[in-house]
């Protein structure tokens, strides 16, 4: 395959030209991606993507062969959460908004809504809109099935049953514009599995009182559970069919391991999962059949494996074309003749490419971040170091361009979750900090996901304890190598990473010169109370999840005070910057307000910036840039890179 061909005319496809200047401005990193959510239609003839410009979003649909614009949909400052194709003439657009649900009294939530856009008529259909006793919000992006030649969407939402809203499965015939309730669940209903013909094959439930997860099927004309698992916290996930459609793929924790099982649809027995292989962290499904067609393994690089030989060969050609770069499969046509990938690395920066397996050409679509040239992208290395107890801690280390890897200033950038992980692709935050001259360490501390159950469970009870010292052990490891200057280290993070930043100022002292917390938990006790009140919980898995990580027996456990930055505010000896979005429905802004009050009362240096209209995920360009600029200014004032 030819990775680059100068004879290809690409100007009609490249809507966002990359900058050729060196040293990208901070604005280039801080704005939302210039292009995102690139998706190719099933017939391989059209591309859909989102353009962000000056804080405004536009959904663009282009014809690939004649390079004409089919549609340009102004979305303004709506928070677009995804594009997907229902079929080659219907584009699904999902957005979210922060509000209180209609007809309810309570806390504000983030609600998701989906629309179908008809490319032929240019008309919109808002899913679940105008139905009696039905919320017009979706729980996730709808699934598509082709039934008797018609495109159907299967939408997970909610409808009223007696005096409460219960999970409900809807079908939407896009050709007729008709919506029907397929299955109205109970308070225990979790999900449904729908076969290629649009029939429910199985459903899952979670009984909180019994602490039991079950999968049910129709047997002899009645609904019967055929697979049960006791589950205090981690419930299994049954979300796809096996490669041949005769099994259901289940992901669960079993005997101390996160594994994948295949349950035979015929009799409910366990079948060997040999077709899927091993050593992967997630699966890839066919959008029309929901059958597993491949797997993904993430480590130093992301590795895609496919079950069908034709899929494997198609992907191998892409890997060959972009050897040495980090690849993300965005979408591909049904016949695999055209594939959209995002290519990250020092050769390509971060850009979208259309690979044509017929002409054997790779055609640039556009950069993910306008104004960031490949020369502006700093090198990222996958490293490991020893924690104080001997555990190996994986991490991503970004080293700034143009500086010797010696005695560098360092920013420790722990991820959120905590049971999440960083990925090896382009990360706007770490790249922005590296562009200012800082080395950036992203530790995958114990309790992170994606490294096996033993590694994740090693974080239980270690919130603010070994999960915290895993970060500072990384600092000591880099200092011992002479790569960083241990006297010039700050910590920056969001969500759980924001908590870790505050804990670096108050609990694990003497390591950092300054700390920046975006949307961080500052007081575990009040945060747990917020979760309980927000979701009206008593003893649900979500509370047990947080309690287990924090090492607490209940919401009033004094151990919560031991790991509370608010309680230990008097111990802070470094400047702290707090940043929080007013529309945050995950970690309330009160967490930062409490921390500011505690630090001020203790006479400690603190600044607090409130971001109007911003949520937990930095979804708006203006406030995201405001956060980044404030963070860099704070770092440069308290830990100059030069």
Residue pairs with C-beta under 8 A, 6 or more apart in sequence:
1 317
1 318
1 320
1 321
1 355
1 357
1 360
1 361
1 362
2 321
2 360
2 361
2 362
3 320
3 321
3 322
3 362
4 362
5 361
5 362
8 361
8 363
10 363
10 364
12 62
12 67
13 47
13 62
13 64
13 67
13 354
13 363
13 364
13 365
13 366
14 364
14 365
14 366
15 35
15 51
15 60
15 366
16 34
16 35
16 51
16 366
16 367
16 370
17 366
17 367
17 370
18 349
18 351
18 367
18 370
18 371
18 372
18 373
19 28
19 370
19 371
19 372
19 373
20 373
21 373
22 373
22 375
22 376
23 376
23 435
24 371
24 372
24 373
24 376
24 435
25 371
26 432
26 435
26 436
26 625
26 628
26 629
26 632
27 371
27 625
28 369
28 370
28 371
28 372
28 376
29 369
29 372
29 428
29 429
29 431
29 432
29 435
29 628
30 428
30 432
30 621
30 624
30 625
30 627
30 628
30 629
31 52
31 55
31 369
31 621
31 624
31 625
32 52
32 55
32 57
32 619
32 620
32 621
32 624
33 52
33 368
33 369
33 428
34 51
34 52
34 53
34 366
34 367
34 368
34 369
34 370
34 371
35 49
35 50
35 51
35 52
35 352
35 365
35 366
35 367
35 368
35 370
36 49
36 50
36 52
36 368
37 48
37 49
37 50
37 80
37 82
37 83
38 47
38 48
38 49
38 330
38 331
38 340
38 342
38 352
38 365
39 47
39 48
39 49
39 83
39 84
39 85
39 330
39 331
39 340
40 46
40 47
40 48
40 64
40 85
40 330
40 331
40 332
40 333
40 338
40 339
40 340
40 354
41 47
41 48
41 85
41 88
41 333
42 85
42 87
42 88
42 333
42 334
43 88
43 333
43 334
44 64
44 333
44 334
44 335
44 337
44 338
45 63
45 64
45 65
45 88
46 61
46 62
46 63
46 64
46 70
46 88
46 119
47 61
47 62
47 64
47 340
47 354
47 365
48 59
48 60
48 61
48 83
48 85
48 91
49 59
49 60
49 83
49 352
49 365
49 366
50 57
50 58
50 59
50 60
50 75
50 80
50 83
51 57
51 58
51 59
51 60
52 621
54 621
55 77
55 620
55 621
55 622
56 74
56 75
56 76
56 77
57 75
57 76
57 77
57 78
57 80
58 72
58 73
58 74
58 75
59 71
59 72
59 73
59 75
59 80
59 83
59 91
59 93
59 117
60 69
60 71
60 72
60 73
61 69
61 70
61 71
61 72
61 73
61 91
61 119
62 68
62 69
62 70
63 69
63 70
64 338
64 354
70 119
71 117
71 119
71 122
73 93
73 117
75 93
75 95
77 620
78 95
78 97
79 95
79 96
79 97
79 615
79 619
79 620
80 93
80 94
80 95
81 94
81 95
81 96
81 112
82 92
82 93
82 94
82 141
83 91
83 92
83 93
83 94
84 91
84 92
84 94
84 141
84 287
85 91
85 92
85 144
85 287
85 331
86 92
86 116
86 142
86 144
86 151
86 153
86 174
87 144
87 146
87 151
87 174
89 118
89 119
89 120
90 116
90 117
90 118
90 119
90 151
90 174
91 116
91 117
91 119
92 114
92 115
92 116
92 117
92 141
92 142
92 153
93 114
93 115
93 116
93 117
94 112
94 113
94 114
94 115
94 138
94 141
95 112
95 113
95 114
95 115
96 110
96 111
96 112
96 113
97 110
97 111
97 113
98 108
98 109
98 110
98 111
98 583
98 585
98 615
99 108
99 109
99 111
100 106
100 107
100 108
100 109
101 109
101 111
101 135
101 137
102 135
106 534
107 533
107 534
107 585
108 583
108 585
109 585
110 585
110 615
111 137
112 137
112 138
112 139
112 140
113 126
113 127
113 136
113 137
113 138
114 126
114 127
114 138
114 141
114 142
114 155
115 124
115 125
115 126
115 127
116 124
116 125
116 127
116 153
116 172
116 174
117 123
117 124
118 124
118 125
118 174
125 172
125 174
125 177
126 136
127 136
127 138
127 142
127 153
127 155
127 170
127 172
127 179
128 134
128 135
128 136
128 137
128 138
128 155
128 157
128 170
128 179
129 136
130 136
131 159
131 179
133 159
133 160
134 157
134 158
134 159
134 160
134 168
134 170
135 157
135 158
135 159
135 165
136 157
137 157
137 158
138 155
138 156
138 157
139 156
139 157
139 158
139 167
140 156
142 153
142 154
142 155
142 156
142 172
143 153
143 154
143 194
143 287
143 290
144 151
144 152
144 153
144 154
144 287
144 288
145 151
145 152
145 154
145 194
145 196
145 197
145 198
145 288
146 152
146 196
146 288
147 197
147 198
150 173
150 174
150 175
150 176
151 173
151 174
151 175
152 171
152 172
152 173
152 174
152 198
153 171
153 172
153 174
154 169
154 170
154 171
154 172
154 182
154 192
154 194
154 198
155 169
155 170
155 171
155 172
156 167
156 168
156 169
156 170
156 191
156 192
157 167
157 168
157 170
158 165
158 166
158 167
158 168
159 165
159 166
159 168
159 181
159 184
160 166
161 184
161 186
164 187
166 184
166 185
166 186
166 187
166 189
167 185
167 189
167 190
168 181
168 183
168 184
168 185
169 181
169 182
169 183
169 185
169 192
169 194
169 200
170 179
170 180
170 181
170 182
171 179
171 180
171 182
171 198
172 178
172 179
173 179
182 192
182 200
183 192
183 200
183 203
185 203
186 205
188 205
188 206
188 207
188 208
189 203
189 204
189 205
190 203
190 204
190 205
190 206
190 213
190 235
191 203
191 204
191 238
191 239
192 200
192 202
192 203
192 204
193 200
193 201
193 202
193 203
193 238
193 239
193 240
193 241
193 248
193 290
194 200
194 201
194 290
195 201
195 241
195 245
195 289
195 290
196 245
196 288
196 289
196 290
201 217
201 241
201 248
201 265
202 215
202 216
202 217
202 238
202 248
202 265
203 215
203 216
204 213
204 214
204 215
204 216
204 236
204 238
205 213
205 214
205 216
205 225
206 212
206 213
206 214
206 231
206 235
206 541
207 213
207 214
208 539
208 540
208 541
211 230
211 231
211 232
212 228
212 229
212 230
212 231
213 228
213 229
213 230
213 231
213 235
213 236
214 225
214 227
214 228
214 229
215 225
215 226
215 227
215 228
215 236
215 238
215 248
215 250
215 263
216 223
216 224
216 225
216 226
217 223
217 224
217 226
217 265
217 268
218 224
219 226
226 263
226 268
227 250
227 263
227 268
229 235
229 236
229 252
231 541
232 541
232 544
233 541
233 544
233 545
233 548
234 252
234 253
235 252
235 541
236 250
236 251
236 252
237 250
237 251
237 252
238 248
238 249
238 250
238 263
239 249
239 251
239 285
239 290
240 248
240 249
240 283
240 285
240 290
240 291
240 292
241 247
241 248
241 249
241 289
241 290
241 291
241 292
242 248
242 249
242 262
242 271
242 273
242 275
242 291
242 292
243 275
243 276
243 291
243 292
243 293
243 307
244 291
245 289
245 291
246 264
246 265
246 266
247 262
247 263
247 264
247 265
247 271
248 262
248 263
248 265
249 260
249 261
249 262
249 273
249 276
249 283
249 292
250 260
250 261
250 262
250 263
251 258
251 259
251 260
252 258
252 259
252 261
253 259
253 453
254 261
256 453
256 454
256 457
257 452
257 453
257 454
258 452
258 453
258 456
260 273
260 276
260 283
261 270
261 273
262 270
262 271
262 272
262 273
262 276
263 269
263 270
263 271
264 270
264 271
275 307
276 283
276 292
276 295
276 307
277 295
277 305
279 297
280 295
280 296
280 297
280 305
281 296
281 297
281 298
281 450
282 295
282 296
283 292
283 294
283 295
283 296
284 292
284 293
284 294
284 295
284 296
284 304
284 306
284 329
285 291
285 292
285 293
286 293
292 307
293 306
293 307
293 308
293 311
294 304
294 305
294 306
294 307
294 311
295 304
295 305
296 302
296 303
296 304
296 305
297 303
297 305
298 421
298 423
298 424
298 450
299 382
299 394
299 424
300 382
300 424
301 326
301 382
301 424
302 326
302 327
302 328
302 423
302 424
302 425
304 315
304 327
304 329
305 312
306 312
306 315
310 336
311 336
314 332
314 336
314 339
314 357
315 329
315 339
317 355
317 357
317 360
318 327
318 339
318 341
318 355
319 327
321 355
321 362
322 341
322 343
322 348
322 353
322 362
324 345
324 347
325 343
325 344
325 345
325 347
325 348
326 343
326 344
326 345
326 424
326 425
326 426
327 341
327 342
327 343
327 344
328 341
328 342
328 344
328 425
329 339
329 340
329 341
330 340
330 341
330 342
330 352
331 339
331 340
332 338
332 339
332 340
333 339
336 357
337 356
337 357
337 358
338 354
338 355
338 356
338 357
339 354
339 355
339 357
340 352
340 353
340 354
340 355
340 365
341 352
341 353
341 355
342 350
342 351
342 352
342 353
342 368
342 425
343 350
343 351
343 352
343 353
344 350
344 377
344 424
344 425
344 426
345 374
345 377
346 374
346 375
346 377
346 378
346 379
347 374
348 374
349 367
349 368
349 369
349 372
349 373
349 374
349 376
349 377
349 426
350 367
350 368
350 369
350 372
350 377
350 425
350 426
351 364
351 365
351 366
351 367
351 368
352 364
352 365
352 366
352 367
352 368
353 362
353 363
353 364
353 365
354 362
354 363
354 364
354 365
355 361
355 362
355 363
356 362
356 363
368 426
369 426
369 428
372 431
375 401
376 401
376 431
376 435
377 426
377 431
378 398
378 399
378 400
378 401
378 431
378 434
378 435
379 398
379 399
379 401
380 396
380 397
380 398
380 424
380 427
380 430
381 396
381 397
381 398
381 399
382 394
382 395
382 396
382 397
382 424
383 394
383 395
383 396
383 397
384 392
384 393
384 394
384 395
385 392
385 393
385 395
385 473
385 474
385 477
385 478
386 392
386 393
386 473
386 477
387 393
387 446
387 466
387 469
387 470
387 473
388 469
388 473
389 466
391 446
391 458
391 470
393 443
393 444
393 445
393 446
393 470
393 473
393 474
394 443
394 444
394 451
395 441
395 442
395 443
395 444
395 474
396 422
396 424
396 427
396 430
396 441
396 442
396 444
397 439
397 440
397 441
397 442
397 478
398 427
398 430
398 431
398 433
398 434
398 439
398 440
398 442
399 405
399 408
399 434
399 439
399 483
400 408
400 434
400 435
400 436
400 437
400 438
400 439
401 434
401 435
403 437
405 439
405 483
406 482
406 483
407 482
407 483
407 484
407 485
408 437
408 438
408 439
408 483
408 484
408 485
408 488
409 437
409 438
409 439
409 484
409 485
409 488
409 489
409 639
409 640
409 641
410 438
410 439
410 440
410 441
410 475
410 478
410 484
410 485
410 488
410 489
410 490
411 433
411 438
411 439
411 440
411 441
411 489
411 490
411 491
411 492
411 635
412 440
412 441
412 443
412 471
412 472
412 474
412 475
412 489
412 490
412 491
412 492
412 493
412 504
412 512
413 429
413 430
413 433
413 440
413 441
413 442
413 491
413 492
413 493
413 497
414 442
414 443
414 445
414 471
414 491
414 493
414 496
414 497
414 500
414 501
415 421
415 422
415 442
415 444
415 448
415 493
415 496
415 497
416 493
416 494
416 495
416 496
416 497
416 498
417 447
417 448
417 449
417 495
417 496
418 445
418 447
418 448
418 459
418 463
418 467
418 496
418 549
419 447
419 448
419 449
419 456
419 459
419 549
420 448
420 449
421 444
421 448
421 449
421 450
421 451
422 442
422 444
427 442
429 628
430 440
430 442
432 628
432 632
433 440
433 492
433 632
433 635
434 440
436 632
436 635
436 636
436 641
437 641
437 642
438 635
438 641
439 478
439 483
439 484
441 474
441 475
441 478
443 470
443 471
443 474
444 450
444 451
445 459
445 467
445 470
445 471
446 455
446 456
446 458
446 459
446 462
446 466
446 467
446 470
447 455
447 456
447 458
447 459
447 460
447 462
447 463
447 467
447 549
448 455
448 456
448 459
449 456
458 466
459 466
459 467
459 549
460 548
460 549
460 551
461 548
461 549
461 550
461 551
462 468
462 549
462 551
463 499
463 524
463 549
463 550
463 551
463 563
464 499
464 503
464 507
464 524
464 550
464 562
464 563
465 551
465 563
467 500
468 500
468 503
468 504
468 507
468 508
469 508
471 491
471 500
471 504
471 508
472 504
472 508
472 511
475 484
475 486
475 489
475 511
476 486
478 484
479 485
479 486
487 513
488 513
488 639
489 511
489 512
489 513
489 639
490 512
490 513
490 514
490 515
490 516
490 635
490 638
490 639
491 500
491 501
491 504
491 505
491 511
491 512
491 514
491 515
491 516
492 501
492 515
492 516
492 518
492 631
492 635
493 499
493 500
493 501
493 516
493 517
493 518
493 520
494 517
494 518
494 519
494 520
494 618
495 518
495 519
495 520
495 521
495 586
495 587
495 616
496 520
496 521
497 518
497 520
498 517
498 518
498 519
498 520
498 521
498 587
499 517
499 520
499 521
499 522
499 565
500 520
501 515
501 516
501 517
501 520
501 576
502 515
502 517
502 520
502 522
502 565
502 576
502 595
503 563
503 565
504 511
504 512
504 515
505 512
505 515
505 565
505 572
505 573
505 574
505 576
506 565
506 568
506 569
506 571
506 572
507 563
507 565
507 568
507 571
509 571
509 572
509 573
512 574
513 574
513 575
513 638
513 639
514 574
514 575
514 576
514 577
514 634
514 635
514 638
514 639
515 574
515 575
515 576
515 577
516 576
516 577
516 579
516 631
516 634
516 635
517 576
517 577
517 578
517 579
517 592
517 595
518 579
518 580
518 618
518 627
518 631
519 579
519 580
519 581
519 584
519 586
519 587
519 591
519 592
519 616
520 578
520 587
520 591
520 592
520 595
521 527
521 587
521 591
522 564
522 565
522 566
522 591
522 592
522 594
522 595
522 598
523 564
523 565
523 566
523 567
523 591
523 594
523 595
524 546
524 550
524 552
524 560
524 563
524 564
525 555
525 556
525 560
525 561
525 564
526 566
526 590
526 591
526 594
527 546
527 587
527 591
528 543
528 546
528 547
528 550
528 552
528 555
528 560
529 555
530 588
530 590
531 537
531 542
531 543
531 546
532 538
532 543
532 555
534 585
535 542
537 543
543 555
547 553
547 554
547 555
547 557
550 559
550 560
550 563
551 559
551 563
552 559
552 560
553 559
561 567
565 572
565 595
565 598
566 594
566 595
566 598
567 598
569 595
569 598
569 599
569 601
569 602
569 604
570 602
570 604
572 599
572 602
572 604
573 604
574 605
574 638
575 605
575 606
575 607
575 634
575 638
576 595
576 599
576 604
576 605
576 606
576 607
577 606
577 607
577 608
577 609
577 630
577 631
577 634
578 592
578 595
578 596
578 606
578 607
578 608
578 609
579 592
579 608
579 609
579 611
579 627
579 630
579 631
580 587
580 589
580 591
580 592
580 593
580 608
580 609
580 610
580 611
581 589
581 610
581 611
581 613
581 614
581 615
581 616
581 618
581 623
582 589
582 610
582 611
582 612
582 613
582 614
583 613
583 614
583 615
584 614
584 615
584 616
585 615
585 616
586 615
586 616
587 616
589 610
592 608
593 608
595 606
596 606
596 608
599 605
599 606
600 606
607 634
609 626
609 627
609 630
611 623
611 626
611 627
612 623
613 620
613 623
614 620
614 623
614 624
614 627
618 624
618 627
635 641
